[in-house]
Amino acid sequence: MDTTTVNKFRDGLKSFVEQVVSQHMPLRVTRRNGADFVVMSAEDWERDQETLYVLQNSSLMRQIAEASATHKAHEGYTPTKEQIDEILGV
């Protein structure tokens, strides 16, 4: 994560915002009083919130673990060719 001071951030606000949004990299802004803050795109914030929700949901994590185990053991559901074609829009 890149870091800048609040003064540099204020002076180059537009370019910093463009960098954060286009590169999907958060920016840490430091302040003299030590109360730093982070700037990130709304898209990245929403993605992180979804990830946190899944990680905190024990039922979903259990389903993911079970699906991973059946996939590794080649025991999971295998769609038919017609189903795959429908999913892919072929």
N, C-alpha and C positions, 0 to 999 in steps of 0.2 A: 504494500500500500504506500502510495506516495504521500508526502507530508509537505505542508506549506504553512506559513504564518497567516494569521487573520488579516494582516495588512496587505500581504501579497495577494491573498485570496480576494479581498475587496477590490484591489486595483485591477486584477485580471479575471474578474468574475465570469465574463462571457467565455473566455477561452478555457477556464477551469471547468465550467459546466459542460461545454462541448466535449472536453476530454473525458470527463466522468461518464457521460452518456454514450459516446462513441466507442470507448475502450472497455466499458463495463468494469471499470476499476474504481473502487471507492477512494476518496481523498480525505486524509486526516488534516484538519485545520487546527493548529495550536494557538493558544491564547496565552498572554502573559500571566494570567491568574491561574493557569493550569487546567482550566475547564475546557478541554479540547472537544471538538465535535467532528463528525464524519459526514461527508456529502456523498450520496450515491443516487443513481437513477431510480425512478419509481419502479421501472421494470425489474431491476435487480432487487430492490427492497421487497416487492411482491413475491418474487421467486424465493428469496430467503425466508419469508414468512411461511410460504407453503412448505418448504423443507423443514422448518422448525415444527410446524403442525404435524407432519408425518412422523418426525423423529420422536415427538412427545406422545404420540398416539400408540399405545402398546398393541392394540388390536391390529392396526395397519402394519406395524413393524413385524408382528407375528405372521401376518399374511405374506409379507414380502419375504421373510425367511423361509416359509413353507414353499412358496413359489420358486425361490432360488434353489432349494433342495431338490424339488421335483424336476426342475430344469436340468440341474447337474446330473441327475440320475436318469435323464431321458424318459421320465415317467409322466410328464405333464401332458396337457391336452394338446393335440396336434390338429389344426384345422384342415379341412379338406381343400383340394385345389380350388373348388368353386368358392369356398369361403374366402380363401386368400385372394382370388381374383376380385371378389366383391369388395373386400377391404381395400385393395389397391386400385380399384376402379378400372379394372381391365375388362 
